Amino acid sequence: MLADKFILPECKVYMCGHSLGPSTKATAAAVNTVLQDFALHGVSSWNKSGWIDLPFILGEKIAELVGANPDEVVVCDSTVVNLFKVLKAAMSLQSRGNIILTTNNNFPADLYIAEGIAEVKYVRDNELYQNIDDTVAVLMLTHVNYRDSSVLAMKDINEYAHQHGILTVWDLSHSIGIVPLNLENSSVDFAVGCTYKYLSGGPGSPAFIYANRKHHVLMQSAIQGWMGHDRPLAFESEYASSGVRKFISGTPAILSMKALEAALEVFDKEVIDKAYSITKKYSIILIKSMKDFGMEVYAPQNRGGHVAFTHKHGYAFSRALIDAGFICDYRAPDLVRLCVNPLYISLDDIEACIEQMRFIMENAWYLKSEYNQMQKVT
Ligand SMILES: Cc1ncc(COP(=O)(O)O)c(C=O)c1O
């Protein structure tokens, strides 16, 4: 456990890292330093404190975590904005057709973005291979599913897609920081992901973009922002940009970037590998116990960092569990998710959570009226 690196809510077990990772201890100090630098040096801080280079500096750190080259990753904007940029870039690299293939259980926001760009063909996870054919331009997938935590076989799918001339775009939001990744080895074309879940970057911390080097020359960004220009401060009338810099749009959000930079100190490949193997053990224990007392728990063979179950009174169940000290979340209409990240959750916590769930089930505690009043953010 690296629990001493995190600030955790008192007397609670934090099982919501799949939604918003807990703060690291270093985060508050890093944000305070930005505020002090800003107060003392104002605009000079862009140079003095190296703020201007943060999209690349953080990109290099994330490249190490995802098995990419340092010049293949930048940090900027939000995940869905980045998805828009890379999907548009991938589509424009393809001279054939207008079809994006995806799964119907993909994250809804990703589907909204794709539908705004091209014709979207939806298939089930187990129908993917039979629909990978020459009519498809781009395959857009999420590696770890936000609902059931199932993991897609990234390398195999990419290789098969490439045999058909398809480019692949992956959303790694539920993978980065908890599932070992090797984008180079897995032949990924483009990827995006968020940093506020398993990387604990803080609320709204900026997302990242991965673009395989082989596309750097021909790819273009649909958002040609001034910060993506090769010489942003030259204010030339012609747009010129190279490499992954093409995907940077406007002024980086420095407070969030610095918070993320501090959080990234906790992570390296070894930490993630270890966390992943313990996560597997915890998930197995949790899933087995929940099945034993009759819960409808998802049990995919390969899993990410959370365990999910459905319940007719899912919302109230999640409120009862939070009240009992286990911070989880609810997704409409009936899903409850529990993060089992061993960086800040112990086996004792898992066992205590199982006992509480058993109690809530056996006593129909979810029927209490106080747990049935909907909150704005769940
Ligand atoms: C798979 C996936 N993609 C994207 C996002 C969010 O994107 P954004 O950071 O743009 O809000 C989430 C958020 O939960 C997600 O689960």
The ligand as a MOL file (V3000), in Angstrom:
LIG
                    3D

  0  0  0     0  0            999 V3000
M  V30 BEGIN CTAB
M  V30 COUNTS 16 16 0 0 0
M  V30 BEGIN ATOM
M  V30 1 C -14.3630 6.1650 -20.6180 0
M  V30 2 C -14.4310 7.6140 -20.2890 0
M  V30 3 N -14.0780 8.5280 -21.2120 0
M  V30 4 C -14.1250 9.8530 -20.9340 0
M  V30 5 C -14.5410 10.3130 -19.7100 0
M  V30 6 C -14.6680 11.7590 -19.3190 0
M  V30 7 O -14.1680 12.6560 -20.1520 0
M  V30 8 P -13.9320 14.1620 -19.6910 0
M  V30 9 O -12.6840 14.1710 -18.8750 0
M  V30 10 O -13.8010 14.8880 -20.9650 0
M  V30 11 O -15.1060 14.5890 -18.9020 0
M  V30 12 C -14.9090 9.4010 -18.7300 0
M  V30 13 C -15.3620 9.9020 -17.4120 0
M  V30 14 O -15.7900 9.2490 -16.5600 0
M  V30 15 C -14.8620 8.0230 -19.0320 0
M  V30 16 O -15.2310 7.1350 -18.1110 0
M  V30 END ATOM
M  V30 BEGIN BOND
M  V30 1 1 1 2
M  V30 2 1 2 3
M  V30 3 2 2 15
M  V30 4 2 3 4
M  V30 5 1 4 5
M  V30 6 1 5 6
M  V30 7 2 5 12
M  V30 8 1 6 7
M  V30 9 1 7 8
M  V30 10 2 8 9
M  V30 11 1 8 10
M  V30 12 1 8 11
M  V30 13 1 12 13
M  V30 14 1 12 15
M  V30 15 2 13 14
M  V30 16 1 15 16
M  V30 END BOND
M  V30 END CTAB
M  END
